[in-house]
Amino acid sequence: MAALQLDGLLIASPGNPTGTMLGKPALQALADHAKKSGIGFISDEIYHGIEYEKKAVTALEVTNSVYVINSFSKYFSMTGWRVGWLVVPEDHVRSVERLAQNMFICPPHISQIAALEALGCGEEMEKNLAVYAENRRLMLAGLPQVGINKIAPPDGAFYIYADISEFGVDSRIFAAQVLAYAGVAITPGLDFDPLRGGHTIRLSYAQSTDEIVEGLCRLKAFMQARYL
Ligand SMILES: Cc1ncc(COP(=O)(O)O)c(C=O)c1O
């Protein structure tokens, strides 16, 4: 089989939809491979700061030859404000500036002011993180009780990615049933993985803890009535 010709490598850690993280050795190996193959290496670190048992590793710890993407959308809860940042290898800054100035010039001025303010709201961010941590704990305790126990390591972000193949139903149908009968929105894995996503679902716990408790309760009633 011919070797796959890549133009670049884009990774996200913690990832969406899985919430899993890459450790330093894995990041190092990917960075080394990209360098050896002469391809670009892009690290999407948008979920940094939303991690639980161990800290996320930035690709900048293993290489300077990397484009790091980050944003105020997740840790700073500013989804929709369209403000983020890039760390770019020194010799590519000018090219990225040219691209940026033709694509969007700059983020909205009001977003820049709000983002500056957000940088000083660490206490509020840590409170949000504590809510995610409690929600994650509830999800990890509650999902096995409804038969959902094959999950990817939920290291960071606010997602649980689970295998539902034992229920013998396509993830899109499963998600539609859960929405229609339990009023709980989950995402079919097919949105992320056209090959294997028919067997997987993504659950987000970026909500209040009360909502998560209610969602788990409804999911339990649904699963007991349909699948258990
Ligand atoms: C891994 C990842 N990268 C980037 C984005 C986009 O974020 P933004 O709101 O800053 O466009 C998302 C949003 O869900 C994401 O999950």
The ligand as an SDF file (V2000), in Angstrom:
LIG
                    3D

 16 16  0  0  0  0  0  0  0  0999 V2000
  -11.3420   21.2020   18.9510 C   0  0  0  0  0  0  0  0  0  0  0  0
  -12.0700   22.4800   18.5950 C   0  0  0  0  0  0  0  0  0  0  0  0
  -11.3990   23.4300   17.9110 N   0  0  0  0  0  0  0  0  0  0  0  0
  -12.0060   24.6010   17.5630 C   0  0  0  0  0  0  0  0  0  0  0  0
  -13.3340   24.8430   17.8770 C   0  0  0  0  0  0  0  0  0  0  0  0
  -13.9420   26.1360   17.4110 C   0  0  0  0  0  0  0  0  0  0  0  0
  -14.0310   27.1120   18.3890 O   0  0  0  0  0  0  0  0  0  0  0  0
  -14.3790   28.6410   18.0950 P   0  0  0  0  0  0  0  0  0  0  0  0
  -15.6740   28.8920   18.8200 O   0  0  0  0  0  0  0  0  0  0  0  0
  -13.2710   29.4460   18.7120 O   0  0  0  0  0  0  0  0  0  0  0  0
  -14.4900   28.8150   16.6300 O   0  0  0  0  0  0  0  0  0  0  0  0
  -14.0600   23.8950   18.5830 C   0  0  0  0  0  0  0  0  0  0  0  0
  -15.4640   24.1610   18.9490 C   0  0  0  0  0  0  0  0  0  0  0  0
  -16.2240   23.3050   19.3580 O   0  0  0  0  0  0  0  0  0  0  0  0
  -13.4160   22.6740   18.9490 C   0  0  0  0  0  0  0  0  0  0  0  0
  -14.0660   21.7130   19.6150 O   0  0  0  0  0  0  0  0  0  0  0  0
  1  2  1  0
  2  3  1  0
  2 15  2  0
  3  4  2  0
  4  5  1  0
  5  6  1  0
  5 12  2  0
  6  7  1  0
  7  8  1  0
  8  9  2  0
  8 10  1  0
  8 11  1  0
 12 13  1  0
 12 15  1  0
 13 14  2  0
 15 16  1  0
M  END
$$$$
